[in-house]
Amino acid sequence: MRIQISDIIKNEGREVELAGWVHARRDHGKLVFIDLRDRSGIVQVVFGPGVKEASELRLEYVIRVKGEVKKRPENMINDKIPTGRHEVSAKELEILNASVAMPISVDTDGYEISEETRLKYRYLDLRRERLTKNIVSRHKIIKYIRDFMDERGFLEIETPNLSKSTPEGARDYLVPSRLWQGKFYALPQSPQQYKQLLMVAGLEKYFQIARCFRDEDTRGDRQPEFTQLDMEMSFVEREDVMKLNEELLINIVKSVYPEKKIQEIPFPRLSYKEAMEKYKTDRPDLRTDKNDPNLLAFCWVIDFPFFEKTDDDKWTFTHNPFSAPKPEFMDDLLAQKNIAEILTTQYDVALNGLEIGGGSIRNHNPEALKSVFRVMGYEDQEIVGKFGHMLEALGSGAPPHGGIAWGLDRFVSLLQNEPNIREVIAFPKTGEGYDPMMGSPSEVGKKQLDELGLEIKKSKK
Ligand code: ASP
């Protein structure tokens, strides 16, 4: 049976079978040395003259090896790798597959290679140790979250990706319908409405590792699709949601990143006003030492204004149209007065100067939700047309509820000390929303367009 390379230390003196990729190769004529790599690590394998095929090996060939795990002589120890005190003296070699010469090196950290090239060969790029580690850590974080939520009675529930256009602040991705020609689904900007409807359904505690889609222009470190830890719970107040999330954030750091230090527990809380006055941003970087890669300064920002003016002098929501105002402002919202003064129950969590999550307590009373849209200048008919289902649901015995969503990619990238979220996503797009590996987006044939009843007016390029 094949064992993982990281397990060879436990197998000193035994015969083992390994499988993996030729990571490095030194041919000394009589002896051929290779570094063999699998997902768990690297080990040196030595082939004597008895194993003839060894001279055929090239970088990134896939092989299976049988041999004995031996201690290396004292002067040959390699302290740079965990298996550096051992090597495998190979008796048998099977070449499982050959490989072309690598178009990109996979034995460096990869920062030196252009991103377009890395993404074109992402299946090779992911072979590098740094990226493999990012993927493994991402998995560990998600696994931790799932266990934590499950222990507290949350249900993981999938919500549709073919949804309806919603006003969440960004542009929707639209999907033309073949069966309903001329009509479109929208990919969800977040599962916001569904998770609230799950609360109306009486499921009480929901979470999801949810894919979200927002069609935005290239703006900073964003991706057209990204992942949220999304959650919603019934019969809670702001404090309950914040406490649960703070506990989860602390526990993830303690169990997955024990080498990291959280600067302040409980997390400091600032009002939006305070943050803007003191730090000129609503996601302040509170680190006392910005050079320490293991220092994590979380903080909460609360008491945001509910509404702000748009460029054309209308009111719009600052965060989420489904949020409730702070209880003391409910009367003003219902009467649609003192709009600029109304504060929302919104809470944002920031880490080292970046926003990693945000949520709120929601309006569970349909009149309050109607008022939000009236403030924004929607006619009643329009409100019913777009949000009739939400108003009906809220009027059907909706429990008080609230939730939050984290930008999971950003959180993982901060924990991994990566400069952008693309480094922690297996198959990201470029900053321009292009996938050089699949060549996507791409044109489609006339037959497909005809089926959808679509015609391309004019292509941009
Ligand atoms: N749906 C919100 C967002 O995506 C988060 C929330 O309020 O739960 O930002």
Boltz pocket constraint, residues with backbone or C-beta under 6 A from the ligand:
constraints:
  - pocket:
      binder: B
      contacts: [[A, 189], [A, 190], [A, 191], [A, 192], [A, 231], [A, 319], [A, 320], [A, 358], [A, 359], [A, 360], [A, 403], [A, 404], [A, 405]]
      max_distance: 6.0
